[in-house]
Amino acid sequence: MTAQDPALALAKRRARYGHRDWLFWKDRNGTSHSARRNANTLKAAMLASGTSGKWFIVQASTGTLVKGFWRLGINLLKSAKYGI
């Protein structure tokens, strides 16, 4: 992950000004992805990165990165089921 990564810059900008959480991840081939956080994109990020935990949540309104790990992803998926 570099600061010059276009997918990361896109996720930070949209999270900061769109007031929604975004995900940023790199798959096993090293390709960068970003998408708005929901149950489907969270599951895709978790499966693409595996248990190595190379995915991040870009927090809404601040653009702060939070490193994702497997247990956090499971809890977020359970919360998404209830609309949280």
PDB file of N, CA, C and O in Angstrom, chain B, residues numbered from 101:
ATOM      1  N   MET B 101       0.843  -1.173   0.000  1.00  0.00           N
ATOM      2  CA  MET B 101       0.000   0.000   0.000  1.00  0.00           C
ATOM      3  C   MET B 101       0.885   1.232   0.000  1.00  0.00           C
ATOM      4  O   MET B 101       1.762   1.375   0.853  1.00  0.00           O
ATOM      5  N   THR B 102       0.663   2.094  -0.930  1.00  0.00           N
ATOM      6  CA  THR B 102       1.395   3.349  -0.989  1.00  0.00           C
ATOM      7  C   THR B 102       0.418   4.506  -0.922  1.00  0.00           C
ATOM      8  O   THR B 102      -0.773   4.359  -1.196  1.00  0.00           O
ATOM      9  N   ALA B 103       0.943   5.644  -0.557  1.00  0.00           N
ATOM     10  CA  ALA B 103       0.092   6.836  -0.470  1.00  0.00           C
ATOM     11  C   ALA B 103      -0.367   7.287  -1.856  1.00  0.00           C
ATOM     12  O   ALA B 103      -1.344   8.026  -1.974  1.00  0.00           O
ATOM     13  N   GLN B 104       0.334   6.845  -2.911  1.00  0.00           N
ATOM     14  CA  GLN B 104       0.007   7.263  -4.268  1.00  0.00           C
ATOM     15  C   GLN B 104      -1.007   6.324  -4.936  1.00  0.00           C
ATOM     16  O   GLN B 104      -1.357   6.537  -6.097  1.00  0.00           O
ATOM     17  N   ASP B 105      -1.473   5.316  -4.245  1.00  0.00           N
ATOM     18  CA  ASP B 105      -2.388   4.340  -4.824  1.00  0.00           C
ATOM     19  C   ASP B 105      -3.711   5.018  -5.174  1.00  0.00           C
ATOM     20  O   ASP B 105      -4.353   5.583  -4.288  1.00  0.00           O
ATOM     21  N   PRO B 106      -4.144   4.979  -6.448  1.00  0.00           N
ATOM     22  CA  PRO B 106      -5.377   5.677  -6.838  1.00  0.00           C
ATOM     23  C   PRO B 106      -6.631   5.118  -6.160  1.00  0.00           C
ATOM     24  O   PRO B 106      -7.556   5.875  -5.866  1.00  0.00           O
ATOM     25  N   ALA B 107      -6.674   3.820  -5.911  1.00  0.00           N
ATOM     26  CA  ALA B 107      -7.852   3.235  -5.261  1.00  0.00           C
ATOM     27  C   ALA B 107      -7.953   3.709  -3.814  1.00  0.00           C
ATOM     28  O   ALA B 107      -9.053   3.954  -3.319  1.00  0.00           O
ATOM     29  N   LEU B 108      -6.825   3.839  -3.139  1.00  0.00           N
ATOM     30  CA  LEU B 108      -6.824   4.334  -1.758  1.00  0.00           C
ATOM     31  C   LEU B 108      -7.207   5.808  -1.716  1.00  0.00           C
ATOM     32  O   LEU B 108      -7.977   6.225  -0.850  1.00  0.00           O
ATOM     33  N   ALA B 109      -6.682   6.590  -2.633  1.00  0.00           N
ATOM     34  CA  ALA B 109      -7.029   8.017  -2.690  1.00  0.00           C
ATOM     35  C   ALA B 109      -8.519   8.207  -2.966  1.00  0.00           C
ATOM     36  O   ALA B 109      -9.156   9.081  -2.380  1.00  0.00           O
ATOM     37  N   LEU B 110      -9.066   7.394  -3.853  1.00  0.00           N
ATOM     38  CA  LEU B 110     -10.498   7.455  -4.152  1.00  0.00           C
ATOM     39  C   LEU B 110     -11.322   7.114  -2.916  1.00  0.00           C
ATOM     40  O   LEU B 110     -12.286   7.813  -2.604  1.00  0.00           O
ATOM     41  N   ALA B 111     -10.954   6.049  -2.211  1.00  0.00           N
ATOM     42  CA  ALA B 111     -11.692   5.636  -1.014  1.00  0.00           C
ATOM     43  C   ALA B 111     -11.615   6.703   0.073  1.00  0.00           C
ATOM     44  O   ALA B 111     -12.618   6.992   0.726  1.00  0.00           O
ATOM     45  N   LYS B 112     -10.441   7.291   0.273  1.00  0.00           N
ATOM     46  CA  LYS B 112     -10.298   8.334   1.296  1.00  0.00           C
ATOM     47  C   LYS B 112     -11.148   9.552   0.956  1.00  0.00           C
ATOM     48  O   LYS B 112     -11.830  10.100   1.822  1.00  0.00           O
ATOM     49  N   ARG B 113     -11.107   9.972  -0.297  1.00  0.00           N
ATOM     50  CA  ARG B 113     -11.861  11.154  -0.695  1.00  0.00           C
ATOM     51  C   ARG B 113     -13.366  10.922  -0.561  1.00  0.00           C
ATOM     52  O   ARG B 113     -14.091  11.776  -0.050  1.00  0.00           O
ATOM     53  N   ARG B 114     -13.820   9.775  -1.018  1.00  0.00           N
ATOM     54  CA  ARG B 114     -15.265   9.509  -0.964  1.00  0.00           C
ATOM     55  C   ARG B 114     -15.747   9.281   0.460  1.00  0.00           C
ATOM     56  O   ARG B 114     -16.877   9.641   0.787  1.00  0.00           O
ATOM     57  N   ALA B 115     -14.919   8.694   1.312  1.00  0.00           N
ATOM     58  CA  ALA B 115     -15.302   8.506   2.712  1.00  0.00           C
ATOM     59  C   ALA B 115     -15.346   9.849   3.433  1.00  0.00           C
ATOM     60  O   ALA B 115     -16.257  10.111   4.218  1.00  0.00           O
ATOM     61  N   ARG B 116     -14.368  10.687   3.165  1.00  0.00           N
ATOM     62  CA  ARG B 116     -14.281  11.969   3.863  1.00  0.00           C
ATOM     63  C   ARG B 116     -15.431  12.894   3.496  1.00  0.00           C
ATOM     64  O   ARG B 116     -16.017  13.541   4.364  1.00  0.00           O
ATOM     65  N   TYR B 117     -15.752  12.957   2.212  1.00  0.00           N
ATOM     66  CA  TYR B 117     -16.767  13.909   1.774  1.00  0.00           C
ATOM     67  C   TYR B 117     -18.140  13.284   1.556  1.00  0.00           C
ATOM     68  O   TYR B 117     -19.129  14.011   1.451  1.00  0.00           O
ATOM     69  N   GLY B 118     -18.227  11.969   1.487  1.00  0.00           N
ATOM     70  CA  GLY B 118     -19.504  11.307   1.282  1.00  0.00           C
ATOM     71  C   GLY B 118     -20.149  10.820   2.558  1.00  0.00           C
ATOM     72  O   GLY B 118     -21.302  10.389   2.548  1.00  0.00           O
ATOM     73  N   HIS B 119     -19.405  10.883   3.675  1.00  0.00           N
ATOM     74  CA  HIS B 119     -19.909  10.512   4.994  1.00  0.00           C
ATOM     75  C   HIS B 119     -20.386   9.066   5.072  1.00  0.00           C
ATOM     76  O   HIS B 119     -21.356   8.759   5.765  1.00  0.00           O
ATOM     77  N   ARG B 120     -19.693   8.178   4.354  1.00  0.00           N
ATOM     78  CA  ARG B 120     -19.945   6.735   4.410  1.00  0.00           C
ATOM     79  C   ARG B 120     -18.606   6.023   4.524  1.00  0.00           C
ATOM     80  O   ARG B 120     -17.596   6.501   4.006  1.00  0.00           O
ATOM     81  N   ASP B 121     -18.597   4.889   5.199  1.00  0.00           N
ATOM     82  CA  ASP B 121     -17.375   4.092   5.288  1.00  0.00           C
ATOM     83  C   ASP B 121     -17.086   3.426   3.951  1.00  0.00           C
ATOM     84  O   ASP B 121     -17.997   3.000   3.240  1.00  0.00           O
ATOM     85  N   TRP B 122     -15.806   3.344   3.624  1.00  0.00           N
ATOM     86  CA  TRP B 122     -15.359   2.675   2.414  1.00  0.00           C
ATOM     87  C   TRP B 122     -14.347   1.611   2.775  1.00  0.00           C
ATOM     88  O   TRP B 122     -13.728   1.675   3.837  1.00  0.00           O
ATOM     89  N   LEU B 123     -14.173   0.638   1.910  1.00  0.00           N
ATOM     90  CA  LEU B 123     -13.181  -0.417   2.086  1.00  0.00           C
ATOM     91  C   LEU B 123     -12.095  -0.265   1.042  1.00  0.00           C
ATOM     92  O   LEU B 123     -12.352   0.132  -0.094  1.00  0.00           O
ATOM     93  N   PHE B 124     -10.882  -0.585   1.446  1.00  0.00           N
ATOM     94  CA  PHE B 124      -9.754  -0.642   0.523  1.00  0.00           C
ATOM     95  C   PHE B 124      -9.057  -1.972   0.781  1.00  0.00           C
ATOM     96  O   PHE B 124      -8.763  -2.309   1.928  1.00  0.00           O
ATOM     97  N   TRP B 125      -8.791  -2.734  -0.293  1.00  0.00           N
ATOM     98  CA  TRP B 125      -8.090  -3.994  -0.129  1.00  0.00           C
ATOM     99  C   TRP B 125      -7.264  -4.316  -1.349  1.00  0.00           C
ATOM    100  O   TRP B 125      -7.488  -3.802  -2.445  1.00  0.00           O
ATOM    101  N   LYS B 126      -6.303  -5.180  -1.121  1.00  0.00           N
ATOM    102  CA  LYS B 126      -5.492  -5.720  -2.209  1.00  0.00           C
ATOM    103  C   LYS B 126      -5.740  -7.215  -2.251  1.00  0.00           C
ATOM    104  O   LYS B 126      -5.699  -7.894  -1.225  1.00  0.00           O
ATOM    105  N   ASP B 127      -5.997  -7.718  -3.447  1.00  0.00           N
ATOM    106  CA  ASP B 127      -6.216  -9.159  -3.571  1.00  0.00           C
ATOM    107  C   ASP B 127      -4.868  -9.884  -3.609  1.00  0.00           C
ATOM    108  O   ASP B 127      -3.808  -9.268  -3.494  1.00  0.00           O
ATOM    109  N   ARG B 128      -4.936 -11.170  -3.769  1.00  0.00           N
ATOM    110  CA  ARG B 128      -3.712 -11.982  -3.727  1.00  0.00           C
ATOM    111  C   ARG B 128      -2.775 -11.710  -4.894  1.00  0.00           C
ATOM    112  O   ARG B 128      -1.590 -12.035  -4.822  1.00  0.00           O
ATOM    113  N   ASN B 129      -3.288 -11.120  -5.964  1.00  0.00           N
ATOM    114  CA  ASN B 129      -2.451 -10.762  -7.112  1.00  0.00           C
ATOM    115  C   ASN B 129      -1.814  -9.383  -6.950  1.00  0.00           C
ATOM    116  O   ASN B 129      -0.976  -8.989  -7.761  1.00  0.00           O
ATOM    117  N   GLY B 130      -2.205  -8.650  -5.911  1.00  0.00           N
ATOM    118  CA  GLY B 130      -1.655  -7.320  -5.681  1.00  0.00           C
ATOM    119  C   GLY B 130      -2.463  -6.195  -6.292  1.00  0.00           C
ATOM    120  O   GLY B 130      -2.035  -5.041  -6.263  1.00  0.00           O
ATOM    121  N   THR B 131      -3.621  -6.510  -6.844  1.00  0.00           N
ATOM    122  CA  THR B 131      -4.485  -5.498  -7.446  1.00  0.00           C
ATOM    123  C   THR B 131      -5.259  -4.764  -6.351  1.00  0.00           C
ATOM    124  O   THR B 131      -5.829  -5.398  -5.463  1.00  0.00           O
ATOM    125  N   SER B 132      -5.282  -3.443  -6.410  1.00  0.00           N
ATOM    126  CA  SER B 132      -5.981  -2.622  -5.419  1.00  0.00           C
ATOM    127  C   SER B 132      -7.448  -2.474  -5.793  1.00  0.00           C
ATOM    128  O   SER B 132      -7.800  -2.353  -6.966  1.00  0.00           O
ATOM    129  N   HIS B 133      -8.294  -2.488  -4.769  1.00  0.00           N
ATOM    130  CA  HIS B 133      -9.740  -2.314  -4.949  1.00  0.00           C
ATOM    131  C   HIS B 133     -10.254  -1.377  -3.866  1.00  0.00           C
ATOM    132  O   HIS B 133      -9.699  -1.315  -2.769  1.00  0.00           O
ATOM    133  N   SER B 134     -11.309  -0.656  -4.182  1.00  0.00           N
ATOM    134  CA  SER B 134     -12.009   0.142  -3.178  1.00  0.00           C
ATOM    135  C   SER B 134     -13.494   0.106  -3.504  1.00  0.00           C
ATOM    136  O   SER B 134     -13.890   0.095  -4.669  1.00  0.00           O
ATOM    137  N   ALA B 135     -14.306   0.090  -2.456  1.00  0.00           N
ATOM    138  CA  ALA B 135     -15.758   0.065  -2.624  1.00  0.00           C
ATOM    139  C   ALA B 135     -16.410   0.544  -1.335  1.00  0.00           C
ATOM    140  O   ALA B 135     -15.814   0.476  -0.260  1.00  0.00           O
ATOM    141  N   ARG B 136     -17.633   1.026  -1.456  1.00  0.00           N
ATOM    142  CA  ARG B 136     -18.374   1.444  -0.285  1.00  0.00           C
ATOM    143  C   ARG B 136     -18.667   0.242   0.586  1.00  0.00           C
ATOM    144  O   ARG B 136     -18.953  -0.841   0.075  1.00  0.00           O
ATOM    145  N   ARG B 137     -18.600   0.420   1.899  1.00  0.00           N
ATOM    146  CA  ARG B 137     -18.754  -0.703   2.815  1.00  0.00           C
ATOM    147  C   ARG B 137     -20.203  -1.159   2.901  1.00  0.00           C
ATOM    148  O   ARG B 137     -21.091  -0.387   3.263  1.00  0.00           O
ATOM    149  N   ASN B 138     -20.427  -2.404   2.569  1.00  0.00           N
ATOM    150  CA  ASN B 138     -21.684  -3.090   2.810  1.00  0.00           C
ATOM    151  C   ASN B 138     -21.340  -4.571   2.977  1.00  0.00           C
ATOM    152  O   ASN B 138     -20.168  -4.941   2.915  1.00  0.00           O
ATOM    153  N   ALA B 139     -22.322  -5.397   3.182  1.00  0.00           N
ATOM    154  CA  ALA B 139     -22.042  -6.807   3.460  1.00  0.00           C
ATOM    155  C   ALA B 139     -21.354  -7.496   2.283  1.00  0.00           C
ATOM    156  O   ALA B 139     -20.446  -8.302   2.488  1.00  0.00           O
ATOM    157  N   ASN B 140     -21.771  -7.194   1.064  1.00  0.00           N
ATOM    158  CA  ASN B 140     -21.191  -7.857  -0.105  1.00  0.00           C
ATOM    159  C   ASN B 140     -19.739  -7.457  -0.346  1.00  0.00           C
ATOM    160  O   ASN B 140     -18.896  -8.310  -0.625  1.00  0.00           O
ATOM    161  N   THR B 141     -19.447  -6.162  -0.239  1.00  0.00           N
ATOM    162  CA  THR B 141     -18.067  -5.730  -0.476  1.00  0.00           C
ATOM    163  C   THR B 141     -17.150  -6.144   0.665  1.00  0.00           C
ATOM    164  O   THR B 141     -15.972  -6.421   0.442  1.00  0.00           O
ATOM    165  N   LEU B 142     -17.674  -6.189   1.877  1.00  0.00           N
ATOM    166  CA  LEU B 142     -16.872  -6.652   3.012  1.00  0.00           C
ATOM    167  C   LEU B 142     -16.499  -8.117   2.844  1.00  0.00           C
ATOM    168  O   LEU B 142     -15.358  -8.508   3.090  1.00  0.00           O
ATOM    169  N   LYS B 143     -17.452  -8.912   2.429  1.00  0.00           N
ATOM    170  CA  LYS B 143     -17.184 -10.332   2.197  1.00  0.00           C
ATOM    171  C   LYS B 143     -16.186 -10.513   1.054  1.00  0.00           C
ATOM    172  O   LYS B 143     -15.296 -11.360   1.134  1.00  0.00           O
ATOM    173  N   ALA B 144     -16.330  -9.727   0.001  1.00  0.00           N
ATOM    174  CA  ALA B 144     -15.391  -9.809  -1.123  1.00  0.00           C
ATOM    175  C   ALA B 144     -13.983  -9.432  -0.688  1.00  0.00           C
ATOM    176  O   ALA B 144     -13.016 -10.073  -1.098  1.00  0.00           O
ATOM    177  N   ALA B 145     -13.856  -8.395   0.142  1.00  0.00           N
ATOM    178  CA  ALA B 145     -12.543  -7.969   0.621  1.00  0.00           C
ATOM    179  C   ALA B 145     -11.918  -9.038   1.511  1.00  0.00           C
ATOM    180  O   ALA B 145     -10.721  -9.310   1.415  1.00  0.00           O
ATOM    181  N   MET B 146     -12.718  -9.634   2.364  1.00  0.00           N
ATOM    182  CA  MET B 146     -12.198 -10.671   3.256  1.00  0.00           C
ATOM    183  C   MET B 146     -11.736 -11.893   2.469  1.00  0.00           C
ATOM    184  O   MET B 146     -10.667 -12.443   2.736  1.00  0.00           O
ATOM    185  N   LEU B 147     -12.533 -12.310   1.512  1.00  0.00           N
ATOM    186  CA  LEU B 147     -12.175 -13.492   0.733  1.00  0.00           C
ATOM    187  C   LEU B 147     -11.006 -13.233  -0.207  1.00  0.00           C
ATOM    188  O   LEU B 147     -10.194 -14.126  -0.448  1.00  0.00           O
ATOM    189  N   ALA B 148     -10.915 -12.020  -0.737  1.00  0.00           N
ATOM    190  CA  ALA B 148      -9.821 -11.701  -1.658  1.00  0.00           C
ATOM    191  C   ALA B 148      -8.483 -11.636  -0.942  1.00  0.00           C
ATOM    192  O   ALA B 148      -7.459 -12.032  -1.499  1.00  0.00           O
ATOM    193  N   SER B 149      -8.484 -11.139   0.290  1.00  0.00           N
ATOM    194  CA  SER B 149      -7.221 -11.008   1.007  1.00  0.00           C
ATOM    195  C   SER B 149      -6.904 -12.232   1.851  1.00  0.00           C
ATOM    196  O   SER B 149      -5.756 -12.413   2.258  1.00  0.00           O
ATOM    197  N   GLY B 150      -7.885 -13.069   2.122  1.00  0.00           N
ATOM    198  CA  GLY B 150      -7.652 -14.257   2.932  1.00  0.00           C
ATOM    199  C   GLY B 150      -7.469 -13.899   4.396  1.00  0.00           C
ATOM    200  O   GLY B 150      -7.901 -12.834   4.836  1.00  0.00           O
ATOM    201  N   THR B 151      -6.841 -14.769   5.139  1.00  0.00           N
ATOM    202  CA  THR B 151      -6.667 -14.528   6.564  1.00  0.00           C
ATOM    203  C   THR B 151      -5.471 -13.640   6.864  1.00  0.00           C
ATOM    204  O   THR B 151      -5.187 -13.358   8.028  1.00  0.00           O
ATOM    205  N   SER B 152      -4.759 -13.191   5.820  1.00  0.00           N
ATOM    206  CA  SER B 152      -3.605 -12.321   6.035  1.00  0.00           C
ATOM    207  C   SER B 152      -4.028 -10.926   6.486  1.00  0.00           C
ATOM    208  O   SER B 152      -3.215 -10.193   7.050  1.00  0.00           O
ATOM    209  N   GLY B 153      -5.281 -10.545   6.248  1.00  0.00           N
ATOM    210  CA  GLY B 153      -5.803  -9.275   6.734  1.00  0.00           C
ATOM    211  C   GLY B 153      -5.243  -8.058   6.039  1.00  0.00           C
ATOM    212  O   GLY B 153      -4.815  -7.111   6.699  1.00  0.00           O
ATOM    213  N   LYS B 154      -5.236  -8.064   4.716  1.00  0.00           N
ATOM    214  CA  LYS B 154      -4.730  -6.906   3.975  1.00  0.00           C
ATOM    215  C   LYS B 154      -5.895  -6.096   3.423  1.00  0.00           C
ATOM    216  O   LYS B 154      -5.962  -5.819   2.226  1.00  0.00           O
ATOM    217  N   TRP B 155      -6.806  -5.724   4.307  1.00  0.00           N
ATOM    218  CA  TRP B 155      -7.900  -4.852   3.925  1.00  0.00           C
ATOM    219  C   TRP B 155      -8.070  -3.798   5.006  1.00  0.00           C
ATOM    220  O   TRP B 155      -7.712  -4.013   6.165  1.00  0.00           O
ATOM    221  N   PHE B 156      -8.621  -2.655   4.610  1.00  0.00           N
ATOM    222  CA  PHE B 156      -8.742  -1.522   5.511  1.00  0.00           C
ATOM    223  C   PHE B 156     -10.131  -0.926   5.401  1.00  0.00           C
ATOM    224  O   PHE B 156     -10.743  -0.941   4.334  1.00  0.00           O
ATOM    225  N   ILE B 157     -10.622  -0.402   6.513  1.00  0.00           N
ATOM    226  CA  ILE B 157     -11.843   0.385   6.518  1.00  0.00           C
ATOM    227  C   ILE B 157     -11.420   1.846   6.526  1.00  0.00           C
ATOM    228  O   ILE B 157     -10.627   2.263   7.369  1.00  0.00           O
ATOM    229  N   VAL B 158     -11.943   2.613   5.599  1.00  0.00           N
ATOM    230  CA  VAL B 158     -11.686   4.048   5.566  1.00  0.00           C
ATOM    231  C   VAL B 158     -12.891   4.688   6.230  1.00  0.00           C
ATOM    232  O   VAL B 158     -14.001   4.646   5.699  1.00  0.00           O
ATOM    233  N   GLN B 159     -12.665   5.282   7.398  1.00  0.00           N
ATOM    234  CA  GLN B 159     -13.773   5.792   8.198  1.00  0.00           C
ATOM    235  C   GLN B 159     -14.397   7.031   7.581  1.00  0.00           C
ATOM    236  O   GLN B 159     -13.715   7.877   7.003  1.00  0.00           O
ATOM    237  N   ALA B 160     -15.709   7.114   7.721  1.00  0.00           N
ATOM    238  CA  ALA B 160     -16.460   8.237   7.176  1.00  0.00           C
ATOM    239  C   ALA B 160     -16.085   9.533   7.888  1.00  0.00           C
ATOM    240  O   ALA B 160     -15.768   9.532   9.077  1.00  0.00           O
ATOM    241  N   SER B 161     -16.124  10.618   7.159  1.00  0.00           N
ATOM    242  CA  SER B 161     -15.911  11.989   7.617  1.00  0.00           C
ATOM    243  C   SER B 161     -14.479  12.316   8.008  1.00  0.00           C
ATOM    244  O   SER B 161     -14.124  13.494   8.063  1.00  0.00           O
ATOM    245  N   THR B 162     -13.633  11.309   8.285  1.00  0.00           N
ATOM    246  CA  THR B 162     -12.247  11.600   8.655  1.00  0.00           C
ATOM    247  C   THR B 162     -11.256  11.028   7.653  1.00  0.00           C
ATOM    248  O   THR B 162     -10.170  11.583   7.483  1.00  0.00           O
ATOM    249  N   GLY B 163     -11.598   9.949   6.997  1.00  0.00           N
ATOM    250  CA  GLY B 163     -10.690   9.306   6.060  1.00  0.00           C
ATOM    251  C   GLY B 163      -9.604   8.503   6.743  1.00  0.00           C
ATOM    252  O   GLY B 163      -8.607   8.157   6.110  1.00  0.00           O
ATOM    253  N   THR B 164      -9.771   8.198   8.016  1.00  0.00           N
ATOM    254  CA  THR B 164      -8.786   7.437   8.777  1.00  0.00           C
ATOM    255  C   THR B 164      -8.856   5.965   8.401  1.00  0.00           C
ATOM    256  O   THR B 164      -9.941   5.409   8.238  1.00  0.00           O
ATOM    257  N   LEU B 165      -7.693   5.338   8.263  1.00  0.00           N
ATOM    258  CA  LEU B 165      -7.631   3.915   7.937  1.00  0.00           C
ATOM    259  C   LEU B 165      -7.646   3.070   9.202  1.00  0.00           C
ATOM    260  O   LEU B 165      -6.941   3.364  10.167  1.00  0.00           O
ATOM    261  N   VAL B 166      -8.457   2.018   9.185  1.00  0.00           N
ATOM    262  CA  VAL B 166      -8.497   1.035  10.265  1.00  0.00           C
ATOM    263  C   VAL B 166      -8.167  -0.306   9.633  1.00  0.00           C
ATOM    264  O   VAL B 166      -8.843  -0.740   8.700  1.00  0.00           O
ATOM    265  N   LYS B 167      -7.125  -0.966  10.142  1.00  0.00           N
ATOM    266  CA  LYS B 167      -6.714  -2.241   9.563  1.00  0.00           C
ATOM    267  C   LYS B 167      -7.742  -3.303   9.892  1.00  0.00           C
ATOM    268  O   LYS B 167      -8.128  -3.480  11.048  1.00  0.00           O
ATOM    269  N   GLY B 168      -8.177  -4.001   8.868  1.00  0.00           N
ATOM    270  CA  GLY B 168      -9.151  -5.060   9.045  1.00  0.00           C
ATOM    271  C   GLY B 168      -8.484  -6.382   9.374  1.00  0.00           C
ATOM    272  O   GLY B 168      -7.388  -6.671   8.894  1.00  0.00           O
ATOM    273  N   PHE B 169      -9.138  -7.171  10.178  1.00  0.00           N
ATOM    274  CA  PHE B 169      -8.692  -8.514  10.484  1.00  0.00           C
ATOM    275  C   PHE B 169      -9.914  -9.413  10.481  1.00  0.00           C
ATOM    276  O   PHE B 169     -11.050  -8.938  10.500  1.00  0.00           O
ATOM    277  N   TRP B 170      -9.673 -10.708  10.456  1.00  0.00           N
ATOM    278  CA  TRP B 170     -10.732 -11.671  10.202  1.00  0.00           C
ATOM    279  C   TRP B 170     -11.879 -11.548  11.211  1.00  0.00           C
ATOM    280  O   TRP B 170     -13.043 -11.526  10.810  1.00  0.00           O
ATOM    281  N   ARG B 171     -11.577 -11.467  12.499  1.00  0.00           N
ATOM    282  CA  ARG B 171     -12.631 -11.422  13.517  1.00  0.00           C
ATOM    283  C   ARG B 171     -13.456 -10.139  13.407  1.00  0.00           C
ATOM    284  O   ARG B 171     -14.673 -10.172  13.592  1.00  0.00           O
ATOM    285  N   LEU B 172     -12.813  -9.018  13.110  1.00  0.00           N
ATOM    286  CA  LEU B 172     -13.542  -7.763  12.905  1.00  0.00           C
ATOM    287  C   LEU B 172     -14.499  -7.898  11.722  1.00  0.00           C
ATOM    288  O   LEU B 172     -15.638  -7.434  11.780  1.00  0.00           O
ATOM    289  N   GLY B 173     -14.033  -8.531  10.662  1.00  0.00           N
ATOM    290  CA  GLY B 173     -14.883  -8.737   9.492  1.00  0.00           C
ATOM    291  C   GLY B 173     -16.109  -9.575   9.800  1.00  0.00           C
ATOM    292  O   GLY B 173     -17.206  -9.278   9.326  1.00  0.00           O
ATOM    293  N   ILE B 174     -15.925 -10.630  10.599  1.00  0.00           N
ATOM    294  CA  ILE B 174     -17.065 -11.482  10.991  1.00  0.00           C
ATOM    295  C   ILE B 174     -18.072 -10.665  11.791  1.00  0.00           C
ATOM    296  O   ILE B 174     -19.277 -10.773  11.563  1.00  0.00           O
ATOM    297  N   ASN B 175     -17.591  -9.849  12.728  1.00  0.00           N
ATOM    298  CA  ASN B 175     -18.502  -9.018  13.526  1.00  0.00           C
ATOM    299  C   ASN B 175     -19.222  -7.988  12.663  1.00  0.00           C
ATOM    300  O   ASN B 175     -20.407  -7.730  12.873  1.00  0.00           O
ATOM    301  N   LEU B 176     -18.528  -7.400  11.700  1.00  0.00           N
ATOM    302  CA  LEU B 176     -19.167  -6.429  10.814  1.00  0.00           C
ATOM    303  C   LEU B 176     -20.206  -7.083   9.904  1.00  0.00           C
ATOM    304  O   LEU B 176     -21.244  -6.491   9.607  1.00  0.00           O
ATOM    305  N   LEU B 177     -19.917  -8.307   9.465  1.00  0.00           N
ATOM    306  CA  LEU B 177     -20.911  -9.024   8.649  1.00  0.00           C
ATOM    307  C   LEU B 177     -22.171  -9.340   9.456  1.00  0.00           C
ATOM    308  O   LEU B 177     -23.285  -9.228   8.944  1.00  0.00           O
ATOM    309  N   LYS B 178     -21.994  -9.731  10.711  1.00  0.00           N
ATOM    310  CA  LYS B 178     -23.150 -10.001  11.560  1.00  0.00           C
ATOM    311  C   LYS B 178     -23.949  -8.723  11.799  1.00  0.00           C
ATOM    312  O   LYS B 178     -25.179  -8.758  11.803  1.00  0.00           O
ATOM    313  N   SER B 179     -23.265  -7.596  11.998  1.00  0.00           N
ATOM    314  CA  SER B 179     -23.947  -6.319  12.211  1.00  0.00           C
ATOM    315  C   SER B 179     -24.674  -5.868  10.943  1.00  0.00           C
ATOM    316  O   SER B 179     -25.756  -5.286  11.018  1.00  0.00           O
ATOM    317  N   ALA B 180     -24.077  -6.138   9.780  1.00  0.00           N
ATOM    318  CA  ALA B 180     -24.699  -5.743   8.516  1.00  0.00           C
ATOM    319  C   ALA B 180     -26.009  -6.482   8.287  1.00  0.00           C
ATOM    320  O   ALA B 180     -26.915  -5.976   7.625  1.00  0.00           O
ATOM    321  N   LYS B 181     -26.096  -7.680   8.838  1.00  0.00           N
ATOM    322  CA  LYS B 181     -27.330  -8.453   8.707  1.00  0.00           C
ATOM    323  C   LYS B 181     -28.506  -7.723   9.362  1.00  0.00           C
ATOM    324  O   LYS B 181     -29.651  -7.863   8.934  1.00  0.00           O
ATOM    325  N   TYR B 182     -28.205  -6.942  10.408  1.00  0.00           N
ATOM    326  CA  TYR B 182     -29.254  -6.194  11.120  1.00  0.00           C
ATOM    327  C   TYR B 182     -29.317  -4.735  10.705  1.00  0.00           C
ATOM    328  O   TYR B 182     -30.056  -3.955  11.305  1.00  0.00           O
ATOM    329  N   GLY B 183     -28.551  -4.354   9.686  1.00  0.00           N
ATOM    330  CA  GLY B 183     -28.619  -2.986   9.167  1.00  0.00           C
ATOM    331  C   GLY B 183     -27.802  -1.979   9.927  1.00  0.00           C
ATOM    332  O   GLY B 183     -28.059  -0.779   9.833  1.00  0.00           O
ATOM    333  N   ILE B 184     -26.827  -2.433  10.676  1.00  0.00           N
ATOM    334  CA  ILE B 184     -25.987  -1.514  11.462  1.00  0.00           C
ATOM    335  C   ILE B 184     -24.751  -1.178  10.677  1.00  0.00           C
ATOM    336  O   ILE B 184     -23.906  -0.419  11.151  1.00  0.00           O
TER     337      ILE B 184
END
